[in-house]
Amino acid sequence: RPGPVPRGTVIGFDLPFDSDIRRSIYNVLGQTVRTFRGQYQAGQRSVTWDGADESGIGVASGVYFYRITAKKFNDVKKMTLLK
């Protein structure tokens, strides 16, 4: 029997090399909402954002952007958070 499905948005990314990764989520005003950091091995990886800011307070539904940075790699994508 499978376990519970985590609540939140799953942000997936392919990492071509082992690296320290920084994933930041921004609102439409460019303000940082949440930042995740960690060491990851190469391959398909993901992080789940629970829709909360750095203080653990839930943010409003709407459009957000996320940036993934690793060594010389930098990518920005848009997402929509629905509650």
Order of alpha helices (4+ residues) and beta strands (2+ residues): beta-beta-beta-beta-beta-beta
